[in-house]
Amino acid sequence: MNGRKRFLPDIFHSAHINAGSSDKVRHNSLPRSGQIPGSAVNGLPLRASPGYGFRRYGVRHRSVDLAAGAVREWSADVSLTIMQALSHFLQSNTREGELYNKLDENRVQCYACGHRCPIPDGALGVCKVRYNRGGKLMVPWGYVTGAQCDPVEKKPFFHVVPGALAYSFGMLGCDFHCSYCQNWVTSQALRDPRSIAPMLQVTPERLVQEALGQGADLMVSTYNEPLITSEWAVDVFRPARKASLLTGFVSNGNATPDVLEYLRPWVDAYKVDLKGFDDGRYRKLGGRLQPVLDTIRGLRAHEFWIEIVTLLVPGFNDSPDELARLTEFIADVSPDIPWHVTAYHRDYKMDEYRDTRAADLLRAAEVGSRAGLRYVYAGNLPGRVDSLENTHCPDCRTLLVERQGYRILRNALSSAGTCPGCSRVIPGIWKGKPRTGGRHCETPGVRPPRSR
């Protein structure tokens, strides 16, 4: 692996799991049922903040293949031991954070996300990956759970160098707990015993070298919630910027003004998942609506390039009234913000709603157009949503970028992003030579885990 250290077998071996070629569990080394081993790490007794502890009860007897993330049967004791090994690793791959204030009695307040967790000494934040050690906030650093090149359209960014390769990397954890998360294997680490992903220790410089070697045009922090690993992302983006790479975040948007100020010098493009327009449903997902709306306004004020995605879940967030309020809000911030309405499929814990149909996306897109949005796209059902995969000039309706799925079939935009029909400037980041076709590459052994 070119000198890089693949550490997952080592750490799980230390947790009494034989991570050899068969990945079998050494049952005789595991604790007996009901016996919960201590969670001290280097003398630090870790505990969760109130309401966010380990969930020992009601665990389904399932497990995850250490190499590929495939689900298998095993006991809850094994799952618990794996989570403790994972916790041990996460505590060992950290540095002191920058996004926090010191409080009294060795407490700290983190402001990496909208929860603004006050964290006592020895406790974890809501995200479960930022923790207080002796009055210092320790944050994730120096590893990835996935790193590969994707078409930039997959993020999705449709107004960022069409056809470009986005070198995407992620860590573990999230400040939400969405029951339909399609990246739950990485995002729900330390909440769900099944969410175990292969990991790799790496330096920022090495990631940038990989990105350049694979012809990437930008680097994107994704797969988990990047706000809770902002310090790591910025440390990666510094050498990326020196190498003339663009940078991006794929985020739930639960930010704070402080973290946006911290990110602004280093992040070019920011995709926000606007999951609906109902605060009650947002709370069921682990957040609140208002901080996300404030983030969208803040991103626009700080001149990030923004694109917004709404995963359309029939019966959950697709009522005409909710879609009208959502799209009117976006149009009020700026009608030039691209809005992607994408198809939901049953995943993770949410299976009570049917999968999204092409007709659902077309109906939602029409609501967005009526609200005044100039760039409305429908995703996840390639070839089935009429022209809603394409970019048209809002003035003369010239076809500017023709897409099918993640492939660019035609790109008529100039490198400055102007329409050849009427010379209108199309908003976006158009640095680089326009491309057509589809490309894909990956770092061997570091592909992001898939939940299906």
KOLKEDO-112799 format. One record per residue (C-alpha): y, x, z; residue number from 1. Coordinates in Angstrom, 1 decimal, always signed. Example, Ala and Ser with C-alpha at 12.3 -4.5 7.8 and 13.67 -1.06 7.14 Angstrom:
BEGIN
ATOM      y      x      z resi
ATOM   -4.5  +12.3   +7.8    1
ATOM   -1.1  +13.7   +7.1    2
***
This chain:
BEGIN
ATOM      y      x      z resi
ATOM   +0.0   +0.0   +0.0    1
ATOM   +2.3   +2.8   -0.9    2
ATOM   +2.7   +4.1   +2.7    3
ATOM   +3.7   +0.7   +4.2    4
ATOM   +1.9   -0.3   +7.4    5
ATOM   -0.1   -3.6   +7.3    6
ATOM   -0.2   -4.4  +11.0    7
ATOM   -1.8   -7.8  +11.3    8
ATOM   -5.4   -6.6  +11.9    9
ATOM   -4.2   -4.2  +14.5   10
ATOM   -2.2   -6.7  +16.5   11
ATOM   -4.9   -9.3  +16.4   12
ATOM   -7.5   -6.7  +17.4   13
ATOM   -5.5   -6.0  +20.5   14
ATOM   -5.7   -9.8  +21.2   15
ATOM   -9.5   -9.5  +21.3   16
ATOM  -10.0  -10.8  +17.8   17
ATOM  -12.2   -8.8  +15.5   18
ATOM  -10.0   -8.6  +12.4   19
ATOM  -12.5   -6.7  +10.3   20
ATOM  -13.7   -7.8   +6.8   21
ATOM  -15.2  -11.0   +8.2   22
ATOM  -12.3  -12.0  +10.5   23
ATOM  -14.7  -13.3  +13.0   24
ATOM  -13.7  -14.1  +16.6   25
ATOM  -15.3  -12.2  +19.5   26
ATOM  -15.8  -15.3  +21.6   27
ATOM  -17.1  -13.2  +24.6   28
ATOM  -13.6  -11.6  +24.9   29
ATOM  -11.7  -14.9  +24.9   30
ATOM  -10.6  -16.7  +28.1   31
ATOM  -12.7  -19.6  +29.3   32
ATOM  -11.5  -23.1  +28.8   33
ATOM   -8.5  -23.9  +31.0   34
ATOM   -7.8  -20.3  +31.8   35
ATOM   -4.4  -19.4  +30.3   36
ATOM   -3.8  -15.6  +30.3   37
ATOM   -0.4  -14.3  +31.4   38
ATOM   +2.3  -13.9  +28.7   39
ATOM   +4.0  -10.9  +30.1   40
ATOM   +5.1   -8.4  +27.4   41
ATOM   +6.0   -4.9  +28.5   42
ATOM   +6.6   -6.3  +32.0   43
ATOM   +8.8   -9.2  +30.7   44
ATOM   +7.4  -12.6  +31.8   45
ATOM   +8.2  -14.7  +28.8   46
ATOM   +8.8  -18.4  +29.3   47
ATOM  +10.4  -21.0  +27.1   48
ATOM  +13.6  -22.8  +27.8   49
ATOM  +13.1  -26.3  +29.3   50
ATOM  +11.6  -28.6  +26.8   51
ATOM  +10.4  -25.9  +24.4   52
ATOM   +7.3  -24.5  +26.0   53
ATOM   +3.9  -23.8  +24.5   54
ATOM   +2.0  -27.0  +23.8   55
ATOM   -1.4  -26.4  +25.2   56
ATOM   -2.6  -30.0  +25.1   57
ATOM   -3.5  -32.1  +22.1   58
ATOM   -4.1  -29.1  +19.9   59
ATOM   -6.4  -29.9  +17.1   60
ATOM   -9.4  -27.5  +16.9   61
ATOM   -8.3  -25.7  +13.8   62
ATOM   -7.4  -22.2  +12.9   63
ATOM   -5.9  -20.1  +10.2   64
ATOM   -7.6  -17.3   +8.2   65
ATOM   -5.7  -14.2   +9.2   66
ATOM   -5.6  -12.8   +5.6   67
ATOM   -4.7  -15.9   +3.6   68
ATOM   -3.5  -18.7   +5.9   69
ATOM   -6.4  -20.9   +5.0   70
ATOM   -7.3  -23.5   +7.7   71
ATOM  -10.8  -23.2   +9.4   72
ATOM  -12.4  -24.7  +12.4   73
ATOM  -12.3  -22.8  +15.8   74
ATOM  -11.5  -23.5  +19.4   75
ATOM   -8.2  -24.2  +21.1   76
ATOM   -8.8  -21.1  +23.2   77
ATOM   -8.8  -18.9  +20.1   78
ATOM   -5.6  -20.5  +18.8   79
ATOM   -3.9  -19.9  +22.2   80
ATOM   -5.0  -16.2  +22.1   81
ATOM   -3.7  -15.8  +18.6   82
ATOM   -0.3  -17.4  +19.6   83
ATOM   -0.1  -14.9  +22.5   84
ATOM   -0.8  -12.0  +20.2   85
ATOM   +1.8  -13.3  +17.8   86
ATOM   +4.3  -13.6  +20.6   87
ATOM   +3.5  -10.0  +21.7   88
ATOM   +4.2   -8.8  +18.2   89
ATOM   +7.4  -10.7  +17.8   90
ATOM   +8.7   -9.3  +21.1   91
ATOM   +7.9   -5.8  +19.9   92
ATOM   +9.7   -6.1  +16.5   93
ATOM  +13.2   -6.8  +17.6   94
ATOM  +16.6   -5.3  +18.2   95
ATOM  +19.6   -6.5  +20.2   96
ATOM  +21.4   -9.3  +18.4   97
ATOM  +25.0   -9.6  +17.5   98
ATOM  +25.4  -13.4  +17.5   99
ATOM  +25.7  -14.2  +21.2  100
ATOM  +27.9  -14.2  +24.2  101
ATOM  +27.0  -13.0  +27.7  102
ATOM  +27.1  -15.5  +30.5  103
ATOM  +26.7  -15.2  +34.3  104
ATOM  +23.4  -14.4  +36.0  105
ATOM  +22.0  -12.5  +33.0  106
ATOM  +22.1  -15.6  +30.9  107
ATOM  +23.2  -15.4  +27.2  108
ATOM  +24.4  -18.0  +24.7  109
ATOM  +23.2  -17.6  +21.1  110
ATOM  +25.3  -19.0  +18.3  111
ATOM  +23.1  -18.1  +15.3  112
ATOM  +22.5  -21.8  +14.8  113
ATOM  +24.0  -25.1  +15.8  114
ATOM  +21.8  -25.5  +18.9  115
ATOM  +23.9  -22.8  +20.6  116
ATOM  +21.1  -22.2  +23.1  117
ATOM  +22.1  -21.0  +26.6  118
ATOM  +19.1  -18.8  +27.4  119
ATOM  +18.2  -17.5  +30.9  120
ATOM  +16.8  -14.1  +31.4  121
ATOM  +13.2  -13.9  +30.1  122
ATOM  +13.4  -17.2  +28.1  123
ATOM  +13.2  -18.1  +24.5  124
ATOM  +15.7  -20.1  +22.4  125
ATOM  +14.7  -23.3  +20.5  126
ATOM  +13.7  -21.2  +17.5  127
ATOM  +11.1  -19.3  +19.7  128
ATOM  +12.0  -15.9  +18.1  129
ATOM  +15.3  -15.1  +19.8  130
ATOM  +15.0  -14.3  +23.5  131
ATOM  +16.8  -12.9  +26.5  132
ATOM  +15.7   -9.6  +27.9  133
ATOM  +17.6   -8.5  +30.9  134
ATOM  +20.8  -10.1  +29.7  135
ATOM  +20.6   -9.0  +26.1  136
ATOM  +19.7  -11.3  +23.2  137
ATOM  +16.8   -9.7  +21.3  138
ATOM  +16.3  -10.9  +17.7  139
ATOM  +13.7  -10.4  +15.0  140
ATOM  +13.8   -7.2  +13.0  141
ATOM  +11.7   -4.9  +10.8  142
ATOM   +9.0   -7.2   +9.3  143
ATOM   +8.4   -9.8   +6.7  144
ATOM   +5.8  -12.6   +6.4  145
ATOM   +6.3  -12.9   +2.7  146
ATOM   +8.1  -11.0   -0.1  147
ATOM   +7.9  -11.7   -3.8  148
ATOM  +10.0  -12.3   -6.9  149
ATOM  +10.5  -15.9   -7.9  150
ATOM  +12.6  -17.4  -10.7  151
ATOM  +16.0  -18.1   -9.1  152
ATOM  +15.5  -21.8  -10.3  153
ATOM  +12.7  -22.1   -7.7  154
ATOM  +15.1  -21.7   -4.7  155
ATOM  +16.6  -23.8   -6.4  156
ATOM  +19.8  -22.2   -7.6  157
ATOM  +20.7  -23.6  -11.1  158
ATOM  +24.2  -22.1  -11.2  159
ATOM  +23.3  -18.5  -10.3  160
ATOM  +22.4  -16.3  -13.3  161
ATOM  +19.9  -18.6  -15.1  162
ATOM  +16.5  -16.9  -15.6  163
ATOM  +17.2  -14.3  -13.0  164
ATOM  +14.5  -13.0  -10.6  165
ATOM  +15.2  -13.6   -6.9  166
ATOM  +13.4  -11.2   -4.6  167
ATOM  +12.6  -13.6   -1.8  168
ATOM  +11.6  -12.5   +1.8  169
ATOM  +11.1  -14.3   +5.0  170
ATOM  +10.2  -13.9   +8.7  171
ATOM   +8.9  -16.4  +11.3  172
ATOM  +10.4  -19.4  +13.0  173
ATOM  +12.8  -22.3  +12.6  174
ATOM  +15.3  -24.2  +14.8  175
ATOM  +14.0  -27.5  +13.3  176
ATOM  +10.4  -28.9  +13.4  177
ATOM  +10.3  -31.1  +10.3  178
ATOM   +7.0  -32.9  +10.1  179
ATOM   +7.0  -32.6   +6.3  180
ATOM   +7.8  -28.9   +6.1  181
ATOM   +6.3  -27.2   +3.1  182
ATOM   +6.7  -23.8   +4.6  183
ATOM   +5.3  -24.7   +8.0  184
ATOM   +2.9  -21.8   +8.1  185
ATOM   +5.8  -19.5   +8.7  186
ATOM   +8.5  -21.8  +10.0  187
ATOM   +6.5  -23.3  +12.9  188
ATOM   +5.1  -20.1  +14.3  189
ATOM   +4.7  -20.4  +18.2  190
ATOM   +4.9  -24.2  +17.9  191
ATOM   +1.8  -24.9  +16.0  192
ATOM   -1.4  -22.8  +16.7  193
ATOM   -2.4  -23.2  +13.0  194
ATOM   +0.8  -21.5  +11.7  195
ATOM   -0.4  -18.0  +11.4  196
ATOM   +0.8  -15.8   +8.5  197
ATOM   +0.1  -12.3   +7.4  198
ATOM   +2.9   -9.9   +8.3  199
ATOM   +4.2   -6.5   +7.2  200
ATOM   +6.4   -4.0   +8.9  201
ATOM   +9.0   -2.8   +6.5  202
ATOM  +12.6   -1.4   +6.4  203
ATOM  +15.6   -2.9   +4.7  204
ATOM  +15.7   +0.0   +2.3  205
ATOM  +12.1   -0.4   +1.3  206
ATOM  +12.6   -4.1   +0.5  207
ATOM  +15.6   -3.2   -1.7  208
ATOM  +13.5   -0.6   -3.5  209
ATOM  +10.8   -3.1   -4.1  210
ATOM  +13.4   -5.6   -5.5  211
ATOM  +14.9   -3.1   -7.8  212
ATOM  +11.5   -1.8   -8.9  213
ATOM  +10.5   -5.4   -9.9  214
ATOM  +13.7   -6.1  -11.9  215
ATOM  +15.3   -8.5   -9.4  216
ATOM  +18.9   -9.6   -9.8  217
ATOM  +19.3  -10.9   -6.3  218
ATOM  +17.7  -10.9   -2.9  219
ATOM  +17.2  -14.2   -1.0  220
ATOM  +16.3  -14.8   +2.7  221
ATOM  +14.0  -17.8   +2.7  222
ATOM  +10.5  -19.1   +3.7  223
ATOM  +11.6  -19.6   +7.4  224
ATOM  +15.1  -20.6   +8.6  225
ATOM  +17.3  -17.5   +7.8  226
ATOM  +20.1  -18.4  +10.2  227
ATOM  +17.8  -17.4  +13.2  228
ATOM  +17.1  -14.1  +11.6  229
ATOM  +20.7  -13.5  +10.3  230
ATOM  +20.9   -9.9  +11.7  231
ATOM  +17.9   -8.9   +9.8  232
ATOM  +19.1  -10.5   +6.6  233
ATOM  +22.5   -8.7   +6.8  234
ATOM  +20.7   -5.4   +7.4  235
ATOM  +18.8   -6.0   +4.2  236
ATOM  +21.8   -7.2   +2.3  237
ATOM  +23.9   -4.2   +3.1  238
ATOM  +21.7   -1.8   +0.9  239
ATOM  +21.2   -4.6   -1.5  240
ATOM  +24.9   -4.9   -2.1  241
ATOM  +25.1   -1.1   -2.6  242
ATOM  +22.5   -1.5   -5.3  243
ATOM  +24.6   -4.2   -7.0  244
ATOM  +22.2   -7.0   -6.2  245
ATOM  +23.4  -10.5   -5.4  246
ATOM  +22.3  -12.1   -2.2  247
ATOM  +21.5  -15.6   -1.0  248
ATOM  +20.3  -17.9   +1.8  249
ATOM  +17.9  -20.9   +1.6  250
ATOM  +18.7  -22.8   +4.8  251
ATOM  +18.7  -26.0   +6.7  252
ATOM  +22.5  -25.6   +7.1  253
ATOM  +22.4  -25.9  +10.9  254
ATOM  +25.0  -23.1  +11.3  255
ATOM  +28.0  -22.4  +13.4  256
ATOM  +31.5  -21.2  +12.3  257
ATOM  +30.7  -17.9  +14.0  258
ATOM  +27.6  -17.2  +12.0  259
ATOM  +29.3  -18.2   +8.7  260
ATOM  +32.0  -15.6   +9.5  261
ATOM  +29.3  -13.0  +10.2  262
ATOM  +27.5  -13.8   +6.9  263
ATOM  +30.4  -14.2   +4.6  264
ATOM  +30.8  -10.5   +3.6  265
ATOM  +27.1  -10.2   +2.8  266
ATOM  +26.0  -13.6   +1.3  267
ATOM  +26.9  -14.8   -2.2  268
ATOM  +24.9  -18.0   -2.7  269
ATOM  +23.9  -20.5   +0.0  270
ATOM  +21.5  -23.4   -0.5  271
ATOM  +21.6  -26.2   +2.1  272
ATOM  +18.8  -28.7   +2.7  273
ATOM  +20.7  -31.9   +3.4  274
ATOM  +17.8  -33.9   +4.6  275
ATOM  +19.4  -37.3   +4.7  276
ATOM  +22.5  -38.9   +6.1  277
ATOM  +21.2  -40.5   +9.3  278
ATOM  +21.7  -38.7  +12.6  279
ATOM  +18.8  -40.5  +14.3  280
ATOM  +16.3  -39.2  +11.7  281
ATOM  +17.9  -35.8  +11.9  282
ATOM  +17.1  -35.7  +15.6  283
ATOM  +13.5  -36.5  +14.9  284
ATOM  +13.4  -33.4  +12.8  285
ATOM  +14.9  -31.3  +15.6  286
ATOM  +18.6  -31.2  +14.7  287
ATOM  +21.7  -33.2  +14.3  288
ATOM  +23.5  -34.3  +11.2  289
ATOM  +27.1  -33.3  +12.1  290
ATOM  +26.6  -29.5  +12.3  291
ATOM  +25.0  -29.6   +8.8  292
ATOM  +28.0  -31.5   +7.4  293
ATOM  +30.4  -29.0   +9.2  294
ATOM  +28.4  -26.2   +7.6  295
ATOM  +28.8  -27.5   +4.1  296
ATOM  +32.5  -27.9   +4.6  297
ATOM  +32.7  -24.4   +6.1  298
ATOM  +30.7  -22.8   +3.3  299
ATOM  +33.1  -24.3   +0.8  300
ATOM  +36.1  -23.2   +2.8  301
ATOM  +34.7  -19.6   +3.0  302
ATOM  +34.0  -19.6   -0.7  303
ATOM  +30.3  -19.2   -0.6  304
ATOM  +28.6  -20.5   -3.7  305
ATOM  +26.8  -23.7   -2.5  306
ATOM  +24.0  -25.8   -3.9  307
ATOM  +22.6  -28.7   -2.0  308
ATOM  +19.0  -30.1   -2.0  309
ATOM  +17.7  -33.4   -0.7  310
ATOM  +14.0  -33.8   -0.5  311
ATOM  +13.6  -37.5   -1.4  312
ATOM  +11.0  -39.2   +0.9  313
ATOM  +10.4  -42.8   -0.1  314
ATOM  +10.9  -45.0   +3.0  315
ATOM  +12.5  -42.2   +5.0  316
ATOM  +15.8  -41.2   +3.4  317
ATOM  +16.0  -43.0   +0.1  318
ATOM  +17.8  -46.2   +0.8  319
ATOM  +20.7  -46.9   -1.7  320
ATOM  +23.2  -47.0   +1.2  321
ATOM  +22.1  -43.7   +2.7  322
ATOM  +22.1  -41.9   -0.7  323
ATOM  +25.5  -43.3   -1.5  324
ATOM  +27.0  -42.0   +1.7  325
ATOM  +25.3  -38.6   +1.3  326
ATOM  +26.5  -38.1   -2.3  327
ATOM  +30.0  -39.4   -1.6  328
ATOM  +30.2  -36.8   +1.2  329
ATOM  +29.2  -34.0   -1.2  330
ATOM  +31.7  -35.2   -3.8  331
ATOM  +34.4  -35.3   -1.2  332
ATOM  +33.8  -31.7   -0.3  333
ATOM  +33.7  -30.8   -4.1  334
ATOM  +32.3  -32.7   -7.1  335
ATOM  +31.4  -29.3   -8.5  336
ATOM  +28.7  -28.7   -5.9  337
ATOM  +25.3  -29.0   -7.6  338
ATOM  +23.0  -31.6   -6.0  339
ATOM  +19.3  -31.3   -6.4  340
ATOM  +17.2  -34.3   -5.5  341
ATOM  +13.6  -33.2   -5.3  342
ATOM  +10.2  -34.9   -5.1  343
ATOM   +8.3  -35.0   -1.8  344
ATOM   +4.6  -34.7   -1.5  345
ATOM   +2.6  -35.4   +1.6  346
ATOM   +2.3  -32.2   +3.5  347
ATOM   +1.9  -30.9   +7.1  348
ATOM   +2.1  -33.8   +9.6  349
ATOM   +3.9  -36.4   +7.6  350
ATOM   +1.5  -38.5   +5.6  351
ATOM   +2.8  -42.1   +6.2  352
ATOM   +5.0  -42.1   +3.2  353
ATOM   +3.9  -42.1   -0.4  354
ATOM   +4.7  -39.2   -2.8  355
ATOM   +8.0  -39.4   -4.7  356
ATOM   +7.8  -40.7   -8.3  357
ATOM   +9.9  -39.8  -11.2  358
ATOM  +11.6  -43.2  -11.1  359
ATOM  +12.7  -42.6   -7.5  360
ATOM  +14.4  -39.3   -8.6  361
ATOM  +16.1  -41.0  -11.5  362
ATOM  +17.4  -43.8   -9.3  363
ATOM  +18.8  -41.3   -6.7  364
ATOM  +20.3  -39.1   -9.4  365
ATOM  +22.2  -42.2  -10.8  366
ATOM  +23.6  -42.8   -7.3  367
ATOM  +24.9  -39.2   -7.2  368
ATOM  +26.5  -39.5  -10.6  369
ATOM  +28.3  -42.7   -9.6  370
ATOM  +29.6  -40.9   -6.5  371
ATOM  +31.4  -38.5   -8.9  372
ATOM  +29.1  -35.4   -8.7  373
ATOM  +29.2  -33.5  -12.0  374
ATOM  +26.0  -31.5  -11.7  375
ATOM  +23.0  -33.6  -10.6  376
ATOM  +19.5  -32.3  -10.9  377
ATOM  +16.0  -33.7  -10.3  378
ATOM  +13.2  -31.3   -9.3  379
ATOM   +9.5  -30.9   -8.5  380
ATOM   +8.4  -33.1  -11.4  381
ATOM   +9.0  -31.0  -14.5  382
ATOM   +9.1  -32.7  -17.8  383
ATOM   +9.2  -36.2  -16.2  384
ATOM  +12.9  -36.6  -15.3  385
ATOM  +14.6  -37.0  -18.7  386
ATOM  +17.4  -34.4  -19.0  387
ATOM  +17.9  -34.0  -15.2  388
ATOM  +16.5  -30.4  -15.3  389
ATOM  +19.3  -29.3  -17.7  390
ATOM  +22.9  -28.3  -17.2  391
ATOM  +25.5  -30.1  -19.4  392
ATOM  +29.2  -29.6  -19.7  393
ATOM  +30.8  -32.5  -17.8  394
ATOM  +33.6  -32.7  -20.4  395
ATOM  +32.0  -32.5  -23.9  396
ATOM  +28.3  -33.0  -22.7  397
ATOM  +27.2  -29.9  -24.6  398
ATOM  +23.7  -28.8  -23.5  399
ATOM  +24.4  -25.5  -21.7  400
ATOM  +21.1  -24.6  -20.0  401
ATOM  +17.8  -26.2  -21.0  402
ATOM  +15.0  -26.0  -18.4  403
ATOM  +11.4  -27.0  -17.9  404
ATOM  +10.3  -26.4  -14.4  405
ATOM  +11.3  -22.8  -13.7  406
ATOM  +11.5  -21.8  -17.3  407
ATOM  +14.8  -21.4  -19.2  408
ATOM  +14.3  -22.7  -22.7  409
ATOM  +17.9  -22.3  -23.8  410
ATOM  +21.0  -20.7  -22.4  411
ATOM  +24.2  -21.3  -24.2  412
ATOM  +26.5  -20.2  -21.4  413
ATOM  +28.6  -17.0  -21.8  414
ATOM  +28.3  -14.3  -19.1  415
ATOM  +31.6  -15.7  -17.8  416
ATOM  +30.1  -19.2  -17.5  417
ATOM  +32.1  -21.0  -20.2  418
ATOM  +31.0  -23.9  -22.4  419
ATOM  +30.8  -22.9  -26.1  420
ATOM  +31.8  -26.4  -27.1  421
ATOM  +35.1  -26.8  -25.2  422
ATOM  +35.6  -23.5  -23.3  423
ATOM  +35.5  -25.3  -19.9  424
ATOM  +34.6  -22.9  -17.1  425
ATOM  +31.4  -24.1  -15.4  426
ATOM  +31.4  -23.3  -11.7  427
ATOM  +28.7  -20.9  -10.5  428
ATOM  +27.8  -17.2  -10.4  429
ATOM  +27.1  -16.0  -13.9  430
ATOM  +27.1  -12.2  -13.4  431
ATOM  +24.6  -10.5  -15.7  432
ATOM  +23.2  -11.2  -19.2  433
ATOM  +22.0  -14.7  -19.8  434
ATOM  +18.3  -14.9  -20.2  435
ATOM  +15.6  -17.2  -21.5  436
ATOM  +11.9  -17.4  -20.7  437
ATOM  +10.1  -17.3  -17.4  438
ATOM   +9.3  -14.3  -15.2  439
ATOM   +7.5  -13.7  -12.0  440
ATOM   +6.4  -10.8   -9.9  441
ATOM   +5.3  -10.0   -6.4  442
ATOM   +4.8   -7.3   -3.8  443
ATOM   +1.0   -6.7   -3.5  444
ATOM   -0.3   -7.9   -0.2  445
ATOM   +2.9   -9.6   +0.9  446
ATOM   +2.9  -13.0   -0.9  447
ATOM   +4.3  -15.8   +1.2  448
ATOM   +1.5  -17.9   +2.7  449
ATOM   +1.0  -21.4   +1.3  450
ATOM   +0.3  -24.5   +3.3  451
ATOM   -1.8  -26.1   +0.6  452
***
